C-alpha cells in the first residue's frame, strides 16, 4: 500500500476515533439522551418555581425579597426578578414554563402587599441523570477540554505510526547509505511495498550496480597490469641483452622479433581496451536490413577456408526457411562472430576441433548457436564470461575483452547472448530480434 493511502487511512481513522471518544464522553457524563434529560430538568424547574411562588404569595414586599434572596443564595445560577403589575393583570393563574436555550425561563404572578407582581425566574442549567446540574458553557468547556486530551492522544499515536512507516525506514536508508560509503553492502532486500520500499529497492540496485562496476574496474586495472607486465618483462630482458653483450646477427634478429611480437601484444591489449571504452560511450548503430541466408553466407566465406587451413572442422546450418530480415550493424556483427570463433580457437588447442553454427527461429528472435567440441567451462564461471577481463582459466584470474565486447554489441541490437555447456562441448547462443514488417 502506498504512503498516500496509508496517511489518508490514518487521518480518517483519527477523525473517526475522535468522534467516537467524544460521543462516549458525552454518553458517560451527560446521560446520552439529552431530550429525556431536558424533560426531567423542566419538571424539576416547574416544581421549584411553584414552591417559590407559594412562599412569596401573600407576603409583604420585604419578606418576599428575603425569600427570593435565600432562594438565589442556594444556587447562584438561578436568577429571580420581582416586578409590579397593574391590578387588572392579576388573575392567579400559573403560566407554563418555557425553555430558553439550554436552561428554562418562567413568569409567575403573585400577590404581595395586596398588589399584583410578576415573579420572573431564569435558570440556565439542566439537571443530568447523575444529579449534577450544568450550564451550556460548562458542558462546552468540558467537551473542549476532553477534545484537547483526545487530540494529544491522537497526536502521540500519529507520531508513532509516522515514525514506523516513514521516519524509521528513512533512518535505515540513511544508515545503509553511510555503510555503503564505507564500503559495506550488508542490508537486506526491502520488504515494504510502498514508495519507501521502492526507494530502498532502487538504492539496493544502484549499490549492487556500483559495487559491480567497482569490481570490474579493479579487475580491469589488475588485468591490464598482468597482461602488459609479461610482454614488458620480455621486452626489457631482450633489450638488456641487446645492450649489454655482443651478439651475432641471428640472435639479434631473434631478440628483435621477440621484442616486436611482445610490443604487438601490448598494442592489441590497448586497442581492445580503447574499443570497449569507445563502444560504451557511443551507442550509435549503422543498421542495415539483411537476410538470414546473407549472414550465413558471409560467415562461411570469411571462416571456412581459414579454419580448414588450421585443421578445424567447420559447418553452418540454416534451419530458418522463411524470408526473415534482421536490422543489424554489419561491422559490429562481424566483430561478434570473429570474437566468438577466435575465442574458440584460442582456448581449445586440441586435435579434431569442430566449430558448428546452427541458425534457427524462436518466436520473434533468430538464434545463432556457436558450438564447439572443446573444453567445457565450470558452471560457476558461465555467468561471468561476458564481464570485462574475466576468464575461466584457473592459472589466471583475469582475461581480455573479446566476449564483453560481444555482449555490448548484441545488447545494442536489443538482443541477448549467453553461454552454456553442452554434452559434447561448449555453446554460445546469440539471439537477434526479427525486424518488424511495416
Secondary structure, DSSP 8 states (H G I E B T S, - for coil): --HHHHHHHHHHHHHHHHHHHHHHHHHHHH-S-HHHHHHHHHHHHHHHHHHHHHHHTTS-HHHHHHHHHHHHHH-TTEEEEEEEE-GGG----B---EEETTEEEEEEEEEETTEEEEEEEEE-EEE-TTS-EEEHHHHHHHHHHHHHHHHHHHHHHHHHHHIIIIIHHHHHHHHHHHHHHTT----------SHHHHHHHHHHHHHHHHHHHHHHHHHHHHHHHHHHHHHHHHHHHHHHHHHHS---HHHHHHHHHHHHHHHHHHHHHHHHHHHHHHHHH------EEEEHHHHHHHHHHHHHHHHHHTT-EEEEEE---S--EEEE-HHHHHHHHHHHHHHHHHT---TT-EEEEEEEEETTEEEEEEEESS----HHHHTTTTSTT----TT-S---SHHHHHHHHHHHTT-EEEEEEETTEEEEEEEEE-----
